[in-house]
């Protein structure tokens, strides 16, 4: 099997245990079998890493959205208090 790309080796700890076990099992196979499985396994690893990056990005976006919503709610309440205070003064 051609050597996995360096990012696969460097990020092996980022992979789920099932994928890591699969990589180890494929490394144990004879070279002719590894060569046939290697491209598909590489795609699985790349897709898994891409999904993890997407999930992390989505989680960060949701966290930012929650924070933005808290600020908006604070601003809305402050605006309502200011409005009510202004109404009370003009009565």
Secondary structure, DSSP 8 states (H G I E B T S, - for coil): -----HHHHHTGGGS-HHHHHHHHHHHHS-HHHHHHHHHHHHHHHHHHHHHHHHHHHHHHHHHHHHHHHHHHHHHHHHHHHHHHHHHHHH-
